[in-house]
Amino acid sequence: MPENSVPGVFVKFDIEPILLTIAEEWSSIPALFIRLVNVISGVVVAGGWCFQISEWAREFYGRRSRRSSSFGMLTPSVEKKGGF
């Protein structure tokens, strides 16, 4: 063993370039229509989720503000005014 060599396990890789072929393909009109419908329906579903989350947050914070503003027995009662 020569004095200038370093002990260890060495692996040699031969790296070869990867061939990349770019091809432009046009899809048909029905395929375009199906993709557009998928995108629009995805936007509608995501909008529905956002609406539901905002309604839940509004309800949650509404309850929280009502709870913090009420003082139990010290809260003045509101009397109904009516002819009955």
Secondary structure as UniProt FT lines:
FT   TURN            3..4
FT   HELIX           29..69
FT   HELIX           72..74
//
